[in-house]
């Protein structure tokens, strides 16, 4: 079932649709009767490729997700939250390699933000959330904990939640640990809208701390519409294959948010 769900998401994603259009157009072009429809499919695939690579479509979609929560330079002095929760990204054991090779850059970026906030609050604790992604690998939260210990964080200041595999499960399991106590929630800025909505639906008290912010450096909160328009125009001069990574991710987040809404998790 999970395979079918992931396959359907991959095929309907921006990259999946582009590939399908180009493949179908190429196949149809070999037939005389289907040559004209094939050319149209190829043009549609090429148009999607150009839009994803040469336009700021990715930036706009990601900015709309990231703008909900501003960066958290320091914990609020008036309402300290001694718990810093870091949601996992991807992690997988690789025997013979250092722990830095077991975690993606995205996960390490989240951990870095969590550690930064942890060091700003005396007596705080880090709570790492993430289960086992492969049967022959440790839970991602355990790998994250090993990384932090090697960075000098005391083991007694680290708690791991080792069962969750989705954003919803992350928050359900964290609630079992923290209850309704306030905490700082660290995850990638792109993920925060869904994670915060789930936490609040569960009656939790999260304070958002976005990590790995992609768009707000160039497109900060509070921009006027003329400034926003100028930033969009400037983005056309900077084509990048990286945009496809963020297009796929943004698609996943919008789809996940809609799905959670249908399930009543938001």
VENMOTA-V966573 format. One record per backbone hydrogen bond with DSSP energy under -1.0 kcal/mol. CO is the residue of the C=O (numbers start at 0). NH is the residue of the N-H. If there is no record, write none. Layout:
BEGIN
co = <CO	CO>
nh = <NH	NH>
END
This chain:
BEGIN
co = <0	1	2	3	4	5	6	7	12	13	14	15	16	17	18	19	20	21	22	23	24	26	27	33	34	35	36	37	38	39	40	41	42	43	44	45	46	47	48	49	52	55	56	57	58	59	61	62	81	82	83	84	85	89	93	97	98	101	103	104	105	106	107	108	109	110	111	112	113	114	117	120	124	125	126	127	128	129	130	133	138	139	140	141	142	143	144	145	147	148	153	154	156	158	160	163	165	166	167	168	169	170	171	173	174	177	182	183	184	185	186	187	190	191	192	193	194	195	196	197	198	199	204	206	210	214	219	223	224	225	226	227	228	229	230	233	234	240	241	242	243	244	245	246	247	248	249	250	251	252	253	254	255	256	257	258	259>
nh = <4	5	6	7	8	9	10	11	16	17	18	19	20	21	22	23	24	25	26	27	28	29	30	37	38	39	40	41	42	43	44	45	46	47	48	49	50	51	52	53	239	59	60	61	62	63	65	66	124	183	126	185	128	103	96	100	101	91	107	108	109	110	111	112	113	114	115	116	117	118	120	123	83	158	85	160	87	140	139	136	142	143	144	145	146	147	148	149	152	151	156	157	125	127	129	130	169	170	171	172	173	174	175	177	178	180	206	84	208	86	210	190	194	195	196	197	198	199	200	201	203	202	182	184	188	218	222	227	228	229	230	231	232	233	234	236	237	243	245	246	247	248	249	250	251	252	253	254	255	256	257	258	259	260	261	262	264>
END
